[in-house]
């Protein structure tokens, strides 16, 4: 039986492979957080996975994988470690809510819950996309590549 902590890195790689095969750019860079938001826009609407989309099957696993990916991007940019509140040696709980309570503690001591952020985003909270979420801890994904910058005269 694996631990949540062991599963996080594997989950991040799994969703990166799936997303890259579908034409997204999940390369673990801060800029790739824009691709996570694009992935979510393309595959969920009004809180529901789109039929036939990449979230239409195994939604719980996909949320965990996407949260792990976002967390690994943040961890790669600013350092830190995953922390779980799970008992019994961090074994995966039978209650899947353990996947949502895992948090990333940055090297500066800030706590983030990427899995919860992804879940809120899927449920329709677009007021703060995944891209803007880690800005408070200094992760800068750069400008939105989907928005054309005005050309110089």
N, C-alpha and C positions, 0 to 999 in steps of 0.2 A: 504494500500500500504506500503510495507516494504522499509526500506532504504538499500542502498548498504552496509553500515556498519553492519546492522543486518544480511544481507544475507551472509556476508563473513564467519562468524563462522559456519552457517548452511551449506554453500557450502563446506567448508573444511571437515565437518563431512560426508556429502553426498558422496564425492569422496573417502574418506577413507573407508566407508562401501562398496562402489562399488568395489574398488581396492582390499580390503581384501577378499571379496567374490570370486574374480577372482584369488586369490593366491598371491597377493602382500602383503608386510608388511608395511602398512601405519599406524604407531603407534605414530605419532607426535614427534618422536625423530629426532635428527639431522642425525643420521644414515639412517633414512628412506628416506632421500633425494636421496640416491642411488636407492631406489625402484621407486621413481618418474622418474628418468632417464631411468630405465629399462622399466617402464610402457610406457614411450614415445617411446623408441626404439621398443617395441613390437607392438605399436598401430599406429605409423605414420612412413612414409618413404618418403623421398624427398619432404617434405612439404605437403604431403597429408595423410589424415587418411587412414589406411589400411581397405579394405573392410571387413565387419563383425567384425572389432575390436571395442574396447570400445570407440574410438573417432569417429566412423563412423556415429553416430547419435548425434544430439545436440552438435556439436563441440563448438559453442560459450559458451554454459553452461559449458561444460567440461573444457574449457580454464579458465573460471572464477573460477570453483571449484578447479582446480589444482593450479592456482595462489594463491587462498585463502589458500589452504593447505600449500604450500611452505611458504607463509607469516606467517601463524600461527605457523609453525615450528620455523621460525626465531624469531618471537615475543616471543615464549615460551623460547627460548634459551637466548636471550639478552634483552628482554623487548621492549616496544615501543607501538605505537598506529597506527591504520589505519587512513588515512586521505583521503578525497575525494575532488575533485574540483567541484563537482556537486553543482548546485544552488538549490534554493527552498528547503532548509532544508535537503539536502542530500537524497532527494527522488530519486528513481531509474529513470534515464533519459530514454526518449523514444529512444535516440540514444545509442546503445550498446557500443559505444566507452568510455562511462563513466566507464564501467567495466575495461577497460584497463588503465585508468588514475588514478585509485585508487592506493595509495602508502602506504608503511609502513615506518613510521618514527621511527627509533630505539630510545632507551632510551639515546643513545649518540648523537642523532641529525642527524644521517645518514638517507638518503632517499633511499628506494628501491622500485622497481616496479615489484613485482613477477609475476603479470599477463602478463606483456609485455615480461618478460624473458621466460615464458612458451610458449607464442605465437611464439616468435623467435625460440625457440627450436623445436616446431612442424614444423615450416616452413623450418627447415633443418639446423639451426645454431647449429652445434654440437661442435663448437670450444670451447664453454663454456657451459657445461651442467648445469642443474639446481643445481646439487650437489656443484659445485664450486662457484656458484653465491654469496652465503652469506658469503664466506670466508673473504671478506674484512671487515665484521663487527664482525668477531670472531666466527662464527659458524663453527665448525669442525665436519664433518660427519665421520671422520676416513677413513681408507683405503678402496678402492673399493673391496667389497666382491666378485666381479666376477673375480678378478685377484688373481691367486694363488701366495702366498708368497713362496720364495725359502726356502727349508728345510735346517735345520742346519746339518752340517756333523757329 
